[in-house]
Amino acid sequence: MSTAADILEFSLSARAAKRVAWLIEQEGQSSLMLRVSVSGGGCSGFQYAFSFDDTVHGDDRTFERDGVTAVVDESSLELLAGAEVDFVEELGGSSFQIKNPNATSSCGCGTSFAV
């Protein structure tokens, strides 16, 4: 029997996968994966967090793109269903950004959101 988390999707853009691959190469640990999570807080109610991890836990789902693996726990995935992580380079700097179709609003810096 499938659960709701079995059908939830999440993705990395080609630019994000390329940047994550470069960052992992800089770390010198090819086993690292990008962990994306959501926690309560931020100015809009929820906030995104990015980190590197080399462990997949029992409640994690993995998503691959161009040889890079993203890991999202099931609780976060419910808020990130259909979202895409992108990497953007702008005049003011570069950053990972999440295009989240579930967010009804977000803060100006894009690191927190409301549903």
N, C-alpha and C positions, 0 to 999 in steps of 0.2 A: 504494500500500500504506500502510495507517495504522500508526503506531507507538503504543506504549503511551501516550505523551504526548498523542496526538490524541484519546484518549477520556477523559482525566482531567479532572474538573470541579473548579471552585473558584468561590466566589461572595462577594458583598458583601451584607449585609442592607440593607434600606431605610434604617435608621438610620445605618449606616456610610457608605453612598453619600451621604446628606445631609450628614454631617459632612465627608467628603472634599471634596465640592463647595464647602462653606463655606470650608475651609482653602485650597483652590486659589484661590478668589475673593480671599482675604486676601493670597495671594502675588502676585496680579495677572498670572498667566500661565496662560491658559486651555488651553495645550497640555500642562500637567502631568498625569501619571498617578500613581496610587499603586502603588509597587513593593513587593511582599511577597516576602521571601526567607527561606531557612532556612540557617543555618550551624552548624558544629560549635561546641559550647561551652555555656555556661550551666550551671546546677547539675544539669540532668537529661540532658545529652548534646547536645541541639540547641537553638538559640534562634531566635526569630522576629525579623525586622527589617522596619521600615516606613520608606520614604523616598519622596520625590517624584522623578520622572524624566520627561524629555520625549523619550526615545529608546526605541524597541523594537529589541532585538537579535535576531539570527538564531535564538537558542535560547529566545526568549520566547514565551509565550502570553498573549493578552489576553482579559479578561473584562469585560463591561460591565453596568452597572446604573444606571438612571435618569440617563443621560448622563455617568456617571463610568466611567473605565477603570482596571482593576487589571491590573498586569503581573506575571507570575510566570515565572521561568526554569524550564526543563524539569527540572533537578536538584531544585530546591525543590518543584516541582509533584508529583514522585513522593512526597514526604513530606506534601504538602498536599492530596492527592486527596480530593475530597468535603468539604473544609473550607469554613467560612464565616467571614468577618471581620464582627464585630459592633462596634457602638459602644455602650458602656454608661456611664450616669451614675449614680453611687452617692454616698452620703453622704461617703465618703472621697476622692472625685474621679471623674474620667471618663477612659476609656481605650478603645483598640481592643483587642478580644479575639478570639482565633481559636478557634472550635469545630472541633477537628480529630479526626475519627473514627479516625485512625491512631495517635494518641498513647495509649500504654498508661499513662503517668503524666505528671504535670507538676509544676512547682514551685509554691509558694504564690502567687507573684505572677503566674503564668500566662505568663511570657515564655519559658520553656524547657520542653522536653518530651522524653520518651523514646519510642521505638517498639519 
